[in-house]
Amino acid sequence: MENAVDALKMAAAVMTFVLALGISISSFSQARTTAQILLDYTDREFDTQYAEDTGAKERIVGKETIVPTMYRAYKENYKILFYYSDGTPIELYTKTENGVNGVSVNYIDLEKDVLGDDRQKDNFIMALLYGNKATFQRQNGTTMSFSVFAAELAENNSKIALNSTGIYDTILKGKTFLEKFGVYYQEDLEDTTTPSDTNLDDTYGDVETPDANKTKKRVISYYMQ
């Protein structure tokens, strides 16, 4: 009799364990699904904007698309260019180039803009967007003004001169832009060559170099409507 009772207890314990295990697996599965949904939602711009298999290379966008794209420029090796509707470049900042001061620059490009750590890169984008209205982060977590950040930037890259007025209120706010994007390989271009915005998928430079050995770069152009 005692053996039968013990057997029933063991069976009940096994069933309880199996039931608990099943509930745990189901909970983990639901948690993973929920996390993936949240991830897809928070980063939906990346998933929809740059899907190569859609075949679409142009669309109309606003600041809600352009601003996060600007922040990704350095982290994901994008080149971003800005133009008025007639193709005239929109100045983001000026720099010293080939000994000439005040050369207007309408692009963001990791290859061209030599900056410091990620904090300084984020501050740089903040300066381009909001100018002297922005507050910038120091390495220790405290904040600094536009003028202090401009001085810090000059220590790292004295060629860059920031505009005190950002493009968020003057260019982006209330406007729509035609977004055009494509890709090219950095190794296929001479240092002084920029791929045409309307011809980004053509082959440049050394066609014999395997693509696997090259660095693919996305170019995104925004034309004000």
N, C-alpha and C positions, 0 to 999 in steps of 0.2 A: 504493500500500500504506500509505504513511504517512498519507494522508488518511483511509483506512478506520480506522486505529488511532486517529487523533485524533477521528474521529466517534464511535467506540465509547467513548472516554474522556469525551467531552462528554455522551453519552447516559447513561453511568454516573453522572456528576456530577449531571445533571438528575434522575435517578431517586433518587439519594441525598438531594438537596435536597427533592424532593417527599415522600419517606418521612419525613425529619426534620420537615418542616412538618406532616405529618399526625399524627405522634406528639406534637408540641408542642400542636396544637389539641386533640387528645384529652386530653392532660394538663391543659391549662387548663380544659377542660370538666369533668373529674373533680374538679379542685380547687375550681371554682365550686360544683359540686353538694355536695361535702363541706362547704364553708364555709356553704352555705345550710342544710344539715342541722344543723350545729352552732349556727347562729344561731337556727333554729327551736326547737332543744332548749333553749338557754339562755334564750330569751324566750317559752317556750311558754305562760306564764301570761297574757301579753298577748294572744296569738292565741286562746286558748280562753275567757278570762274575759269579754271585751268584744266578741265577735262579734255584731253587731246582727241578722244574718240568722238566728240560731238560734231566736229567739223566746223563749228561756228567760230569765227575769228573777230567778229564785231558785235557790239551791243551798246545800248544806251544805259549809262549808269550815273549815279550821283555820289555825293560825298560819303554816304554810308558804305560804298564799295571802295572808293579811292583811298580813304584814310587808312583802313586796315591793310590795304595793299602796300601803301607807303611804308608802314611799319615792318612789313615782311621783306622789303627790298634787300636789306643787308643780310638777314638771316637765311634767305632762300635764293640769294644771288639773282635778283631781278634787276633789269634796267628799266626805269620808268621815265617817260618823257611827257611834257605838257605843251600844248599848242592852243592858240586861239583858233576860231573856226576857219580863218583864212590861211592857216598853216604857220602863222608867226609864232615863234617860240615864246612861252610864258616864263619869265625870269623867276627862278627860285632863290638864287643867290648869285654873288659874283666871286671871281677868283683871279689870281694872278697866273697868267699862262704865257709861256715863252717870253717872259719879261714884261708883259703888258698887264697893267692893273685894271680892275673893273670889267673883266670879260664876263659877259652875261652867260649864266648856265641855266638850262631848262630841264635838266635831268638829274636823277638819283642813280648812282652807279658805284658799286663797291670797288670796281677796278680803278675808277678815277678819283674817288673821294677817300683819302687815307685818313681813317679815324682810329680812335683808341678802342676801349672795351665796349661791350654791349650797352652799358649805361650811357656812354657818350654818343653812341649811335642813335639810341632812342631819344636822347636830348636833342640831337641834331634834327631828327624828324620833327620833334616838338617845336623847335625853333622855326623850321620851314613852314609849319602849319600855323602857328600862333604868334610868332615874333616875340616882341617884348611883353605881350600879355601872359606868356607862359611862365610857369615856375619849374625850375630844373633840379634834378637830383644829384647830390654829391655822392662820392663813393661811400661815405659813412652814413648815408641815409638822410642827412639834412638837406635843406633846399637852398637854392641860390637864384639870383636874378639873371635876366637876359644878358646884361653887360658882363657879369662875372663869368657866365658860361662862354660868352664870345671870347673873353680873354683866355679861358682855359682851352678852348678850341684852337686859338691862335698858337698856343704853346705846342700843340700836337700837329697842327697843319696851318701854318701861317699864310698859306695861299688862299684860304677860304675867308670870305667876308660876308657875314649874314645880313639880311635885310631886317630891319626892326619891325616891319609889317609882314605878318604871315599871309599865306594864301587862303586860309580857311574862310575868313570873312570877306576878303576882297575878290577871290576867284571861285572858291568851291561852293560857298553858301548860296543856296537857291538856284544853282546852275546844274545843267546836265551835260554830260560829256559822251562823245562817241569813243568807246574803248576798242582799240585794235591791238591784237597781240600775236606773237609768233615766237620762234626760237632761232638761235644761231649758235655756232661753236666759237668760243673765245679764241682758240688757237688758229682759226681760219682767217682772222682779221689782222691787218697791220695795225700798229699802235695808233695811227692817225685816222683809221677808217671806222666809220659808223655805218652799220647796215641800214638800208632804206626801210622806213616804216611800212611801206607798201610791198616790200619784197623780202620779208624776213625769213621765209622758208627756202630761199635759194641757197646754193652752195657757194661758200666763199673760200678763197685761198687754196691750200693744199688738199686736193680731193683724194690723194692717195693715202692720207693718214687715216687709220681706222677710227671710226666714230667712238669706239669703246675707250680710246685713249684721249678723248677730248672732253672739255668741260662745256656742257650744254647750258646756255643762258637764255632765259626768257626776257623778251622785250615787250613792254606794255606801253602803248601810246594813248594819251587822252586828248581829244579835240573838243574844245568847248562848243556847244550847240547854240 
